[in-house]
Structures are given as C-alpha cells and as structure tokens.
Amino acid sequence: MPRWLSLLLFLVPVLSLLAVAHVYLYRRLVRDVTPRAGLRRFAQVVFALGFGGTVGFRVLDWMLPAEASRVLGIGLLSWTGVVMYVLFFTLALDLPRRFVAWRARRRHPPEPEAPTSPERRALLSQGLALGAGLAGISVSGYGAWRAFHPPDVRDIPVPLPRLPRTLDGFTLVQLTDIHVGDLLERRFVDELVARTNALSPDLIAITGDLVDGSVERLGAFVAGLGALRARHGVYFVTGNHDYYSGADAWVAFLERMGINVLRNRSVSIGDAGGSFDLAGVDDWSAVRMGEPGYDLDAALRGVRPDRASVLLAHQPSNFDEVALRGVGLQLSGHTHGGQMFPGNLVGDVIWGDRNAGLSRTGGSLLYVSRGCGFVGPPMRVAAPPEIARLVLTAT
C-alpha cells in the first residue's frame, strides 16, 4: 500500500472524530449552558481555530521560525489533549444522566401538561460543563507536566542466558522514543544525558525514534547526545520517525558524534575475559518507505548460538521469530506504553504483554520501554516516561 494512502486511511477517521468532538463539546459546554450570543460566537471562534490549527500545524511549522513554532505547537497540540480529556469526562457525566432520564421516561411517562423546567435543565448543563471542564483540564495539566519533566530511572534485573559470570551485573541503559523536535529541544536532551551519565552505565542503547525533523533544524539539539558516556560505548538503531526525518542523514550525523549505529549488523561487547554479542536492526516499517529496512538474517549473521546475545530493534514486531533464533534479549520501544490513557489500555489490547515492560517468549526475553519523550499531544497520563537501566545477570 502506498504511504500516502495508508496515511490518508489513518488521518480521515482521526480528523473526523476530532471534528465531531469539537462540535459535541461546543453544544454541551457552551450552547446548552449560556444564551449569550457574544459568548457563543467567541466559543465558536476558539473551537474553530483549535481544530483548524491542530489540523494545519505542520504547514504552519514549516512557515514559522523555530521558537514561534515551538510555542504554537505546544499550544495547539495541548489543545488536542485537553479536548480529548474534556470529551471523556463530558461523556462520562452526560451519558449516564441521559440513560437514567430515558429509563425514567419509559417507566413513568410525563403528564402532557407537566412542562420541563428550563432552570433545572440549565443548572444541570452548567454543572456538567464545570465538572467536565475542571476534570479534563486537571488531567491534561498533570499529563503536560509529566511529559516535559525528565524521565525517571527504572531498574530492571534481567537474567540473560549464557552471560559470562565475569559480566554479571553489567548495566545497559536504554533510551528510546526521545522524539527531539520543536517541542523537546536541547534543554531536555541535556537533562536526559546528565541523568543517564549519572548511572555510570556499561553500555547505552538508543532504540530509535530519536527525532522528528531534519538534521538542519534539530542538529544543534541532538548534538547534546555526544556527551553520553559508557564504558563499552553508545549504540543506536533507527525507528520509523527517524525515517520520516531522513534516516541516512541522521545516521551520518550520529556517527560523526562517535555514536555507533547498528544497521543490520552485530558487534562483540567485552573482552577476552567475558563478552556477549550485540546486534541491531533497522526499523521494521522502513521497507514500506522504500528503504532496505529490517534484515534479521544480516543482523544475526555474526551472532553465535553458544554466546549471550542482545538485539536492539525499535519495534517489538517480529519478536516471535527473534525468539526462534535463540536471541537472549531484545530491547525495543515504539509503543510509548500507550502514552496517554486510554492509550495504555488500547496498547495492551494490541500488543498484549509486549506493550511495555519485560516479557518472555520461549527462552528469550523482550523489554519494551515506554520511552523518554512523546509524540502528538505533549502529555503523559498513566504511562510515565522512563530511562530503563537493565542489570544483566548470569543464569
């Protein structure tokens, strides 16, 4: 399927739902609450600009200077998140009330001469608007704070098959889905680097979706990753958003900074006293963008079955095949753990136990990080960002 067609099939229903949400919220939270024509017209303009700006943000992004684009992007994408959560709370309050009223009418039909009270109806509408609005804004505010706040460190002990005893306690720090762009810039990167280096890791793995934009626009922000330090080096594999942003240019940029890029190949980590194989693959979806993409055979060509092995792959897709190949551990991201409720529940339905955290298939382990950054609305709700510190133990 052509990329433009798959993008269209995704955008049309999403934008349609967003448009319906804007209309519904205007009707329930403004039109049904106030008869004042001026206030209604003002709300119509706000909802129209919010929807139009969210849809056309990328066009505006190309036209504006970086700082103006950042401010506008935070505002418009935050608006989308606020609309989503206010919609959830409005529906949660409105639908049960309507259902109860419907059941009451069926059981006890009102007398024809008994008029409904407009004052009571207005009071209920105002209470619903106030409650849903405050709840939605509160959750959105917390989500925005969590998204821009530096990720917390999460410690995960991982028993890695065939790991030499001399490497017991080897610490591997995973950074993924940072999504450096117009919203997350150099300050966020520098804080992420400082927190990572403070862990004194043996190895750092960046498992894709590093950027949302070109080297020309974001190179100065990403350059902060050049300060990452680990005893056995820093390694990177591509994610789908890196391909949207020009993967080849970014690979060359990272390599100039001293970051090792694993594109369907493997290296040995350690020394004569103890070592394991580290492999990396290009993103699973790259082939749909006309790129050579994911090649597990090439990545594992130098991996020996009698040695411990770790595979870096942006998406948890194809892990069943990876497990059949006997790889001890795969590190992935991509899912964000759902990023925003109820996305975490949807992610659990789609990915199962591969949505986030450590899972096992056969004799192989998979760790999926919720990631460090965000995509879309700058919010994290019920899926906090993380820096994953995996402590490898000999079994």
C-alpha positions as CSV (number, residue, x, y, z in Angstrom):
1,M,0.0,0.0,0.0
2,P,1.4,3.4,-0.9
3,R,2.5,5.5,2.1
4,W,0.2,8.4,1.1
5,L,-2.8,6.0,1.1
6,S,-2.0,4.5,4.4
7,L,-1.6,8.0,5.9
8,L,-4.9,9.0,4.4
9,L,-6.7,6.0,5.8
10,F,-5.3,6.9,9.2
11,L,-6.0,10.7,9.1
12,V,-9.5,10.7,7.7
13,P,-11.2,8.8,10.6
14,V,-9.0,10.6,13.2
15,L,-9.8,14.0,11.9
16,S,-13.5,13.1,11.5
17,L,-13.6,12.1,15.2
18,L,-11.8,15.2,16.2
19,A,-14.3,17.4,14.3
20,V,-17.2,15.6,15.9
21,A,-15.6,16.0,19.3
22,H,-15.3,19.8,18.8
23,V,-18.9,20.1,17.7
24,Y,-20.2,18.0,20.6
25,L,-18.2,19.9,23.2
26,Y,-19.4,23.2,21.9
27,R,-23.0,22.1,22.0
28,R,-22.8,20.6,25.5
29,L,-20.4,23.0,27.2
30,V,-21.4,26.3,25.6
31,R,-24.6,26.3,23.6
32,D,-26.5,24.4,26.3
33,V,-25.0,26.5,29.1
34,T,-25.4,30.1,28.0
35,P,-27.9,32.0,25.9
36,R,-25.5,34.9,25.4
37,A,-24.8,35.3,21.7
38,G,-21.4,37.0,22.2
39,L,-20.1,34.2,24.3
40,R,-21.3,31.6,21.9
41,R,-19.6,33.4,19.0
42,F,-16.4,33.7,20.9
43,A,-16.5,29.9,21.7
44,Q,-17.2,29.1,18.1
45,V,-14.1,31.0,17.0
46,V,-12.0,29.3,19.7
47,F,-13.2,25.8,18.7
48,A,-12.8,26.5,15.0
49,L,-9.2,27.9,15.5
50,G,-8.3,25.0,17.8
51,F,-9.5,22.4,15.3
52,G,-8.0,24.2,12.2
53,G,-4.7,24.9,13.9
54,T,-4.3,21.3,15.1
55,V,-5.0,20.0,11.5
56,G,-2.8,22.6,9.9
57,F,0.0,22.7,12.4
58,R,2.6,21.0,10.2
59,V,2.0,23.6,7.5
60,L,2.4,26.4,10.0
61,D,5.5,24.7,11.4
62,W,7.3,24.9,8.0
63,M,6.5,28.6,7.7
64,L,7.5,29.9,11.2
65,P,10.8,30.4,13.0
66,A,11.8,27.6,15.4
67,E,10.8,29.4,18.7
68,A,7.4,30.6,17.3
69,S,6.8,27.1,16.0
70,R,7.6,25.6,19.4
71,V,5.2,27.9,21.3
72,L,2.4,27.4,18.7
73,G,3.0,23.7,18.6
74,I,2.8,23.3,22.4
75,G,-0.4,25.3,22.4
76,L,-2.2,23.6,19.5
77,L,-1.2,20.0,20.5
78,S,-2.0,20.7,24.1
79,W,-5.5,21.9,22.9
80,T,-6.0,18.5,21.3
81,G,-5.2,16.7,24.5
82,V,-7.4,19.0,26.5
83,V,-10.3,18.4,24.1
84,M,-9.8,14.6,24.4
85,Y,-9.9,14.6,28.2
86,V,-12.7,17.1,28.5
87,L,-14.6,14.9,26.0
88,F,-14.1,11.8,28.1
89,F,-15.3,13.5,31.3
90,T,-18.3,15.1,29.5
91,L,-19.4,11.7,28.1
92,A,-18.8,10.1,31.5
93,L,-21.2,12.6,33.1
94,D,-23.6,13.1,30.3
95,L,-24.4,9.6,29.0
96,P,-25.4,8.1,32.4
97,R,-27.6,11.1,33.1
98,R,-29.3,10.7,29.7
99,F,-29.7,7.0,30.2
100,V,-31.3,7.5,33.6
101,A,-33.6,10.1,32.3
102,W,-34.6,7.9,29.3
103,R,-35.4,4.9,31.7
104,A,-37.4,7.2,33.9
105,R,-39.5,8.5,31.0
106,R,-40.2,4.9,29.9
107,R,-41.3,3.8,33.3
108,H,-43.2,7.0,34.2
109,P,-44.2,9.0,31.1
110,P,-44.6,12.7,32.0
111,E,-48.1,14.2,32.0
112,P,-48.7,16.3,28.9
113,E,-49.4,19.3,31.0
114,A,-46.3,19.0,33.1
115,P,-43.6,21.2,31.4
116,T,-39.9,20.5,32.0
117,S,-38.1,23.2,34.0
118,P,-35.7,25.3,31.8
119,E,-34.0,26.5,35.0
120,R,-33.3,22.9,36.2
121,R,-32.1,21.9,32.7
122,A,-29.7,24.9,32.6
123,L,-28.4,24.2,36.1
124,L,-27.6,20.6,35.1
125,S,-25.9,21.7,32.0
126,Q,-23.8,24.2,33.8
127,G,-22.8,21.7,36.5
128,L,-21.8,19.2,33.8
129,A,-19.8,21.8,31.9
130,L,-18.0,23.0,35.0
131,G,-17.2,19.5,36.3
132,A,-16.1,18.0,33.0
133,G,-14.0,21.1,32.2
134,L,-12.2,21.2,35.5
135,A,-11.5,17.4,35.4
136,G,-10.3,17.5,31.8
137,I,-8.0,20.5,32.4
138,S,-6.6,19.0,35.6
139,V,-5.7,15.7,34.0
140,S,-4.3,17.5,30.9
141,G,-2.2,19.7,33.1
142,Y,-0.8,16.8,35.0
143,G,0.0,15.0,31.7
144,A,1.8,18.0,30.3
145,W,3.9,18.3,33.5
146,R,4.8,14.7,33.3
147,A,5.7,14.8,29.6
148,F,8.1,17.8,30.0
149,H,9.6,16.5,33.3
150,P,12.7,14.4,32.9
151,P,12.0,10.7,32.8
152,D,12.5,8.6,35.9
153,V,15.0,5.8,36.1
154,R,13.5,2.3,36.1
155,D,15.7,-0.6,37.3
156,I,15.1,-4.0,35.7
157,P,17.0,-7.1,36.6
158,V,17.4,-9.3,33.5
159,P,18.7,-12.9,33.7
160,L,20.5,-13.2,30.4
161,P,21.1,-16.8,29.2
162,R,24.8,-17.7,28.6
163,L,26.1,-14.4,30.0
164,P,29.6,-15.0,31.4
165,R,29.9,-14.8,35.2
166,T,32.5,-12.0,34.7
167,L,29.8,-9.8,33.2
168,D,27.3,-10.5,36.0
169,G,25.8,-7.1,36.9
170,F,26.6,-5.5,33.5
171,T,24.4,-2.3,33.3
172,L,22.8,-1.5,30.0
173,V,20.8,1.8,29.9
174,Q,18.2,2.1,27.2
175,L,16.9,5.4,25.8
176,T,14.2,5.3,23.3
177,D,11.5,7.4,21.6
178,I,13.0,10.7,22.7
179,H,11.3,12.5,19.8
180,V,13.6,15.5,19.8
181,G,11.8,18.2,17.8
182,D,10.3,21.6,18.0
183,L,8.6,20.8,21.4
184,L,11.5,18.9,23.1
185,E,14.8,20.7,22.5
186,R,18.3,21.0,23.8
187,R,17.5,21.6,27.5
188,F,15.5,18.3,27.6
189,V,18.4,16.4,25.9
190,D,21.0,17.8,28.3
191,E,19.0,16.8,31.3
192,L,18.5,13.3,29.8
193,V,22.2,13.0,29.2
194,A,23.1,14.1,32.7
195,R,20.7,11.6,34.3
196,T,22.0,8.8,32.1
197,N,25.7,9.5,32.8
198,A,25.0,9.7,36.5
199,L,24.1,6.0,36.3
200,S,27.7,5.1,35.1
201,P,26.3,2.6,32.6
202,D,28.5,-0.1,31.0
203,L,26.6,0.5,27.7
204,I,24.0,2.9,26.4
205,A,21.4,1.8,23.7
206,I,19.2,4.3,21.9
207,T,16.5,2.3,20.2
208,G,15.0,4.6,17.6
209,D,12.6,7.4,17.1
210,L,15.2,9.9,18.2
211,V,14.0,12.8,16.2
212,D,11.0,14.5,14.5
213,G,12.7,16.8,12.0
214,S,15.7,17.3,9.8
215,V,19.4,17.4,10.7
216,E,19.5,21.1,9.6
217,R,16.7,22.0,12.1
218,L,17.4,19.8,15.0
219,G,21.2,19.0,14.8
220,A,22.1,21.6,17.5
221,F,19.6,19.9,19.9
222,V,20.6,16.3,19.2
223,A,24.3,17.3,19.5
224,G,23.9,17.1,23.2
225,L,23.9,13.3,23.0
226,G,27.5,13.5,22.1
227,A,28.2,13.9,25.9
228,L,26.8,10.4,26.6
229,R,29.5,8.3,28.3
230,A,29.5,4.5,28.8
231,R,32.4,2.1,29.3
232,H,31.5,0.0,26.2
233,G,30.1,2.8,24.1
234,V,26.8,4.2,22.8
235,Y,24.8,2.4,20.2
236,F,21.8,3.4,18.0
237,V,19.2,1.7,15.8
238,T,16.7,3.5,13.6
239,G,13.0,4.0,14.3
240,N,10.1,4.8,12.0
241,H,10.2,8.5,12.8
242,D,13.9,8.7,12.0
243,Y,13.0,7.6,8.5
244,Y,10.3,10.3,8.3
245,S,13.1,12.7,9.2
246,G,15.9,11.4,6.9
247,A,17.5,8.4,8.4
248,D,20.7,8.4,6.3
249,A,21.5,12.0,7.2
250,W,20.8,11.3,10.9
251,V,23.0,8.1,10.9
252,A,25.9,10.1,9.4
253,F,25.4,12.9,12.0
254,L,25.4,10.4,14.9
255,E,28.4,8.6,13.6
256,R,30.3,11.9,13.4
257,M,29.5,12.3,17.1
258,G,31.0,9.0,18.0
259,I,27.7,7.1,18.4
260,N,27.8,3.5,16.9
261,V,25.0,2.8,14.6
262,L,23.9,-0.8,14.1
263,R,22.2,-1.2,10.8
264,N,21.5,-4.9,10.4
265,R,24.8,-6.0,11.9
266,S,26.4,-7.1,15.2
267,V,29.4,-6.4,17.3
268,S,31.1,-8.1,20.3
269,I,30.9,-6.4,23.7
270,G,33.5,-7.1,26.3
271,D,37.0,-8.6,26.1
272,A,38.8,-11.9,26.4
273,G,37.6,-12.3,30.0
274,G,34.0,-12.2,29.0
275,S,31.8,-10.9,26.2
276,F,28.4,-11.1,24.5
277,D,27.0,-10.3,21.1
278,L,25.1,-7.0,20.5
279,A,23.1,-6.8,17.3
280,G,20.9,-4.1,15.8
281,V,18.3,-4.0,13.0
282,D,16.8,-1.1,11.0
283,D,13.2,-0.3,11.7
284,W,10.6,-2.9,10.9
285,S,8.4,-0.5,8.9
286,A,11.3,1.0,6.8
287,V,10.6,-1.3,3.8
288,R,7.2,0.4,3.4
289,M,9.0,3.7,2.9
290,G,11.1,2.3,0.0
291,E,14.2,1.6,2.3
292,P,16.1,-1.7,2.6
293,G,14.9,-1.8,6.2
294,Y,14.8,-4.7,8.7
295,D,17.1,-7.6,7.9
296,L,17.3,-10.1,10.9
297,D,19.4,-12.6,8.9
298,A,22.1,-10.0,8.3
299,A,22.0,-8.7,11.9
300,L,22.4,-12.1,13.4
301,R,25.0,-13.4,10.9
302,G,27.9,-12.9,13.3
303,V,25.9,-14.0,16.4
304,R,27.0,-17.3,17.8
305,P,24.4,-19.6,19.4
306,D,26.7,-20.5,22.3
307,R,27.1,-16.9,23.4
308,A,24.8,-14.5,25.2
309,S,23.1,-12.1,22.8
310,V,21.2,-8.8,22.9
311,L,19.2,-7.4,19.9
312,L,18.3,-3.7,19.5
313,A,15.1,-3.3,17.5
314,H,12.8,-0.3,17.6
315,Q,9.5,-2.2,17.3
316,P,8.6,-5.3,19.2
317,S,7.2,-6.7,15.9
318,N,8.7,-10.0,14.8
319,F,9.8,-11.0,18.2
320,D,8.4,-14.5,17.8
321,E,10.9,-15.0,15.0
322,V,13.7,-13.5,17.1
323,A,12.9,-15.9,19.9
324,L,13.0,-18.8,17.5
325,R,16.6,-17.7,16.6
326,G,17.6,-18.1,20.2
327,V,18.4,-14.4,20.9
328,G,18.6,-13.9,24.7
329,L,17.2,-10.4,25.0
330,Q,15.6,-7.8,22.7
331,L,15.3,-4.2,23.6
332,S,12.5,-2.2,21.9
333,G,10.3,0.9,22.3
334,H,7.8,2.3,19.8
335,T,4.7,1.7,21.8
336,H,5.2,4.5,24.4
337,G,3.3,2.2,26.7
338,G,0.2,3.9,25.2
339,Q,1.5,7.4,26.3
340,M,-2.0,8.7,27.3
341,F,-4.9,7.0,29.0
342,P,-6.8,5.2,27.5
343,G,-4.0,4.6,25.0
344,N,-2.3,2.4,27.6
345,L,-5.4,0.1,27.6
346,V,-5.6,0.1,23.8
347,G,-1.9,-0.7,23.6
348,D,-2.4,-3.7,26.0
349,V,-5.1,-4.9,23.6
350,I,-2.9,-4.5,20.5
351,W,0.5,-5.6,21.9
352,G,-0.5,-7.7,25.0
353,D,2.4,-8.0,27.4
354,R,4.6,-6.5,24.8
355,N,3.1,-3.1,25.2
356,A,5.5,-2.2,28.0
357,G,7.9,-4.0,30.4
358,L,9.6,-7.3,30.5
359,S,8.0,-10.4,28.9
360,R,9.2,-13.9,27.8
361,T,8.7,-16.0,24.7
362,G,10.2,-19.4,25.0
363,G,13.8,-18.9,26.3
364,S,14.0,-15.3,25.1
365,L,13.2,-12.1,26.9
366,L,11.8,-8.8,25.5
367,Y,11.9,-5.5,27.2
368,V,9.7,-2.7,25.8
369,S,10.4,0.7,27.2
370,R,7.7,3.4,27.5
371,G,10.3,5.8,26.1
372,C,11.6,9.2,27.1
373,G,9.6,11.7,25.1
374,F,6.2,11.9,23.4
375,V,4.5,12.3,20.1
376,G,1.4,14.2,19.4
377,P,-0.2,16.0,22.4
378,P,2.7,16.8,24.9
379,M,1.2,14.7,27.6
380,R,1.9,11.5,29.6
381,V,-1.0,10.0,31.5
382,A,-0.9,6.5,33.1
383,A,2.2,5.7,31.0
384,P,5.1,7.7,32.5
385,P,8.3,8.2,30.6
386,E,11.4,6.3,31.7
387,I,15.1,5.7,31.4
388,A,15.5,1.9,31.6
389,R,18.5,0.6,33.4
390,L,18.7,-3.1,32.7
391,V,21.1,-5.0,35.0
392,L,22.2,-8.2,33.3
393,T,22.7,-11.2,35.5
394,A,24.3,-14.6,34.7
395,T,21.9,-17.6,34.9
